[in-house]
Amino acid sequence: MELLNNLALGFQTALTLQNLAYALFGSILGTLIGVLPGLGPVATIAMLLPSIYTLDATPALIMLAGIYYGAQYGGSTTAILINVPGESSSVVTALDGYKMARKGRAGPALAAAGLGSFFAGCVGTVIIAAFAPPLTELAFKFGPAEYFSLMVLGLIGAVVLASGSLIKAIAMILLGLLLGQINTDVISGVPRYSFDVAELTDGIGFVAIAMGVFGFGEIISNLGMPEEDRQVFTKDVKGLMPTAQSVLGVLPGGGALLSSFAAYTIEKKLSLKPHEVPFGEGNIRGVAGPESANNAGAQTSFIPMLTLGIPPNAVMALMVGAMTIKGIQPGPQVMQSNPELFWGLIASMWVGNLMLVVLNLPLIGIWIKLLTVPYRLLYPAILVFCCIGLYTLNNNNFDVYMAVIFGLFGYAFYKLKCEPAPLLLGFILGPMMEENLRRALLLSRGDWSTFLTRPLSAGLLIAAALMIVVVSLPSIKRSREKAFQEE
């Protein structure tokens, strides 16, 4: 009954005219960003962070969330039509989706991806609504020691799940932690590592580093790609209404919620029906299953961010940053102190998913036309928008200069094949880890054993250690490399 009351409050908040408008705007913008190759939700949300200063917290977060799961929809369009996944999670979709498009079946593929994402997104939202309250109750039992251990687990999880080299992921985490130390010490009040630069005494701006690494860095790396490598599928897309085969393909496989890779693997293990196209040659189940898992994963990634204040990926790190900008401390207290925000955001996911499935199928023709816009015409407008947003943060050129510097770092990371997401997670969690570490030691009078004598803290640290051991096993290492191997 309490859950129904909470959801009623959420829908009452989400269905206001203002929040509906921002959910619609975020969903459409997210789809557009997912469609255009070279852009993604991380870069887009980083670019839009300056705009949320003028918004209330609830519509701001509803808009940013819409961009995130809208991009999951849009990313499948480029994967199916031009074999260029808009998102890394759409890599698997391209395997069968692009083959379907080349055989003149782009319409059913796009319809299956859209309906599969809608179905799984709704299921993911139910999971959030059901599991968020008990997790929040558990989080209230956390003290400084438990929060520190939880953040250690989160950072190790980010390393394990990062694509590419583990050594590079660890290096990016450490770099993020170091950058997070550039600020004024909260206890002594002494500036640290600011090098007598007044603007650095409050730390590096979160928006500047996010927009630089993900926004400017993405633009520079895309300009380095030969334009002729982008083969655009411009045939007319017909037959958007799903066939009986499409409807069957929309139902996700047993492991679809784990990840798009796991969903595709499980779908392949299921026996083929008579006259069914083999996987890798245009099987519609190879589109619907991964897309369902992709969207459900996007929705459920809100759970640790909303309940514990721990971002599981780069987008959620940006969402934590957005909440901080609006003066809201992410974590279990959000449900108690801002119930309209918490449940309104959850209810808006249902509304946004419905908007996406209603809007995207008729708009597919427009998205295809946008794919033909040369990138040389897109990036100057994006750069201008970024610079204006950065300047308006503090009416200071310093933020623009910092973003440019981090844009060069972002391009260097791209060339070195270093995934920048762990850096952002380290940058976000670093100051929080330090604060909880010092609070825990102050409360224990300097006794480091407090992290092991408290059961919850010890359990989280043991889980982190086990994660390191498991990922170091040769068989797991090979499986991980195979899963993250670029197509």
N, C-alpha and C positions, 0 to 999 in steps of 0.2 A: 504493500500500500504506500509506503514511504517513497519507493521508487517511482510509482505512478504520480504522486504529488510533485516530486522533483521534476519529472519529465513535463508535467503540466506547466510548472513554472518556466521550464526551459522553452517550451513552445510559445508560451505567452511572451517571452522575451524575444525569441527568434522571429516571430511573425509580425513584429512591428514594422511599419513601412520603412523606417530608416534601416533596420537590420536586414530586411529582405533586399533592399536596394544594394547594400554592401555585399551581401552574399551573392547576389546576381553578378555584380561587378567583378568580385573576386573569382567566381567560377568561370566567367567568360574570359577574363584576363589570363587566368591560369591555363585554360585550354589553348588560348592564343600562344602563350609562352611555350607550352608543351609542343605545339605544332611547329613553331619556328626553330629550325636546327641551330644549335649553338647557344640557345638560351635555356634556362631552366628555373625551377622554383627558388633555388637558393639565391641565384643572382638577382632574380626579380624581387624577392622579398627584401633582400639587402638594399636594392635600389629604392624600394618603397618605404623603408623605415622612416625617413625624414617626414613623410606625409602623415604618419600616425600621430605626430605631436598635436595636430589640430583636431583629432578625433577622440571621442570617448573610448574607453578601453574595450567595451563589448563589441561595437561595430568594427573597431580596428582589428581585433583578433578574429572575428568572423570573416572579414575580408581576407586576411592573411591565410587563414585556414582554407578558404575557398580557392585561393591561388594554388595552394599545395595540392589538394586532391583534384583540382581542375587540371593541373599539369600532368597528373597521372593519366587522365583521359586523353589529353592532347598528345602526350608522348607516343601513344600507340599509333596515331595517325601517320607520323613520319616513319615509324618503324614499318608500317604496312605498305605505305605508298612509295617511299624512296629508299627503304632499307637503311635508314639512318635513325636509330632510336633516339627520341627526344630526351629520354631518361635512361639511366643505366639499367633500371628494372625492366625496361621495354626491349632489352637485347633479345630475350627469349621469344618475345612476340614476333620479332622480325623473321625468325627462322621459318615459320609457316605462313605468317601474314603476308610477307613480301611475295612468296611463291603464289599465294592465292590471288594477289593483285596482278601479277604477271599473267595469270591464267584468266583474267577478266572477272575475278570474283572479289574485287576490292570492297564492294558494297556489303556483302554478307560478312566479310572479315571485320569491317569497321562496326557493323551493327552488333556482331557477337562481342567485340571488345567493349563497346559502350554498355550493352545490357549486362554483360558479365561484371563490369566494374560497378554498375548500379546495384546489382544483387549483393555483391560482396561488400560494397561500401555500407549498405544497410545493415548487414550482419555485423560488420566491424563496429558500427555505431552502437548496436545493441550490446556488444561485448564491453565497450567503454562504459555505457550506462550501468551495466551489471557489476563490473569489477572495480570501477573507480571508488565507490564508497568504502568497501572493505579494505582496499589498499590504503585509502586515506586514514582510516581508523588505525591501521597498523603503523602508518607513518607518524602518528601522534605519539607513539611510544619511543620514537627516535630522539636521542640526545646528540650532542656534538660529536661524540665518538662514533655513533652509528652513522651519522651523516657523512663523516669523513670516510669511513669504510665503504659506504655506499658509493661515494664519488670515485674512490679507488676502483671499485668494481666496474663502474660506468666507463672509466677511462680505459681499463683493460679490455672491456667489451668492445669499445670503439677501435682499439688496436686489432683485436681478433677479427672483427667484421669489416675492417677497411680492406679495400681491394689493393692488390699489389704486394710489395715487400713488407714483411713485418717490421724489419729494421727501419724502413722509411716511415712507417706509420708511427713507430715509437719516437723517432726523431721529430716528427711533426707535433706529436703530443707534447714533448718536452719544450719545443719552441713556443707552442701556445702557452704553456705554463710560465715560461720565462717572460713572455710579453705581458702576461697578466700581472707580473710583479712590478711593472712600471706604474707607480701610483704613489699616494701618500699613505704611510703606515697608519692603520686605523687605531693602534694603541698608543704609539709614541707621537704621532702627528708629524713625523719627519718624511720629507719627499724621498723617494727611492728611485734611482736610475733615471732621473729626469734630466740630468746633465744641464741643470740651470735653465731649462726651457720651461717657461711658465705654463704653457699649454699642456705639458706632460705631467704636471703635478697631480692632476686628477685622473691620470692614466690615458692610454690610447683610446680614442673613441671607438666604441663597438661598431657603430655604423661605418666609420671610415675603414676599419680593417675588413669588415665583411664585404662592403661594396668594392674595395680595392682588390682583394684576393679573388672574389667570385664574380664581380661585375666587370671591372677593368681587365682582370686577368683572362676572363672568358673571351672578351672582345679581341684582345691582342692575339690569343691563341687561335681564334677563328680567322683572323686576318692572315695568319700564317698558313692556312689550309688552301690548296688550289681550288678555285671556284669550279673548275671543270669536273672535280671529283664528286660534285653533288648532282646526281642523276635524278631529275624530278619526274615523277609519274604523272603525266598530264592527261591521260585518257579520261573519258567521261566515266564517272562512278555511278553505276546503276544497281538496282535491286537492293536498296537499303533495308527493305522489310525482311526480317529474318525468316528463313525457311525452317521446316521442322528440324533439319540437321543443325541449324544455328541454335534453336532453342535447346536442343540436347547438349550442344557444346557449351552453352552458357553456364550450365550447372557445374560448379568447380569440383575437382577431384578431392579425394580424402585429405590430401596434405596441402591444399591450396593456400591456407592461411599462413603457412610457414614462410614461404617466399615464392617468387615467380620461378626460380630455379627448381625448387622442390616440387612445385605444382607440375612443371613440365616433365620432370623425371617420373613422377607418379602417373601422369597421363600416358606417358610412353609405355609404362609397364602394364597398363590396362589393355586387354586384348582388343584388337581392331574388329570392328563390325564388318559384315560382308559388304564388299564394294567401297569400303572406306579408304580414303587416300592415306598413304603412309605418312608418319610424322617426318617433318623436314621437307615434304613435297606439297604442302598446302592443306594440312588437316586442320579443320576449324577448331578442334579441341586444343590444338597447340596455340591457338590465339586466346580462346575464352578462359582456359584454366590459368595461365600466367597472368592475364589481365585482371582476373578476379583476385588472385593472390596479391598482385601489385597494389590494387586499390584498398583491399582490406588491410594490408600491411601499413599503408599510409595512414589509415584511420586509427588503427590500434597503437601507432607510435605516439599518439597523444597521451596514452595512459600514464607512462612513467613521468612525462613532462608535467601533466596536470596534478598528479597525486603526490609525486616525490620531488618535483622540481629538477629532475635529472633528464637532460635531453639525450635521446638515443641516437640522434643523427643531426646533420648540419642544419636542416630546416627547423627542427625542434629547438636547436640552440638559438636560432634567430627568433623563434617564438618566445623563448625565455628572455632574450634581449628586449623584445617588444614589450613584454609584461613589465620588465624592470623600468623601461622608459616611461611607462604609464604609472609607475609607482606601486606596482603590485609585486609582492614577493612570491615567486613560484614555489609551490609545495602544498602540503596538506591543508594549510590554513586558507587556501583559496576557496575551497568548498564551503567553509564556515563563514568567512568574511565577505566573499563575493559570490553568493549562490546564483544570482542572476547571470553573472559572467560565466560561471562554470557550466551550469545546465543550459544556458542559452547557447553557448558554443557547441555543446553536444547536440542539442536539437537542431541547430543550424546545419549540421552535417547531413541530416536526413533531408532537409529542405534543399541544400546545395546539390546533393546527389540527384534529387528529382529534377532540379533545374538543368543539370548537366545532361541527363538522358533525354529530356524533352528538347533541349536546345541543340545539342551536338549533332544529332542525326540530320536535321534539316540544314545545319550550317556547314556540313562537310564540304560542300561545293565551294564555299567561301574560304575555308581553310586551305583547300587545294590551290586556289588562286593566290593565296598569300605565300605559298611555297615558291612561287615564281618571282617574288620580289627580290632583287639582288641585295646581297648583304651590304654592299658598299653604300646603299641608300638607307639601310636600317641603322648601322652602327653610329653614324654622326648624331642622329636624333637621340639615340640611347645615351651617348656620352654627354650631350648637352643636358639631358634630363638628370643624369647622375650628378653632374657638377652643380647644377642649381639646387638640387636636394641637399648636397653636402654643405654648400655655402650657407643655406638657410638654417642649418642646425644651430650654429652659434654666431652667424653673420661674420665668419672668420675664414680667411683663405687657408688657414693652417689645416683644416680638415680635408680640403681638396688636395693639398700637397701630400698629406699622409696617405690618402686613398691612391694617389698616383704611385707613390713609393711602394705600397702594398700591391698595386696592380703589377708592377715589375716583378715583385716576389711571386705573385700568382702565376705569371708567365714562366718564371724560372721553375716553379713547382711542376707546371705542365710539361716542360721540356725534360725535367728529371724524372717524370712519371711518379711524382709524389702527390697523393690525394690530399687536398687541403682541408677536408672536413675534420680530421682529428685535431688540426691546429686550432680551429674555431672552438671545438669542444674543450680543448685544454685551456684556451683563453677564457672561456665562460666559467669553467669549473675551478680554475686555478685559485682565484681570490676566495671563492667559497670554501674550497678545501683548506686553504691556509687559515681562514677565520675559524672554522670548526676544529682544526687541529690545535690551534692555540687555545681555544676555549676549553677543549677537552683536557689539555695539559694543565691549564690553570685550575680547573675543577679538581683534577687528580693530584695537584701539587707537584707536577712534573713527572708523575709516574707513567711511563710509556706502556706499562702492562695493562692499563685501563682499556686499551683497544682489544685485548685478548680475554680479559676477565668478564667483560660484558657480553652476554650470550649472542645478542643480535649482531653486534660489531664483529665478534669472532667468527660467526657464521658467514658474514659477508666477505671477510678477508679470506676465509677458507675457500669460499666459492671463487674468489678472484684467483687464488693460487691454483685451484683445480683447473680453471679455465686456461691458465698458462701451461700447465702440464699437458692437458688434452690437446691443445693446439700445437704443441711441440712434438707429439707423436708422429712418426713418419707417415702412417696411413692417413691421418687427419690432415697433415700438411699437404700431401699429394691431392687429396679431395678438395681442399681449400683452393689450391692453385688451379685445379681444373674448373672449379665453380666460378672463379673470378677471371678466368682466361678470356681475353677479349676476342670477339668474333672477327 
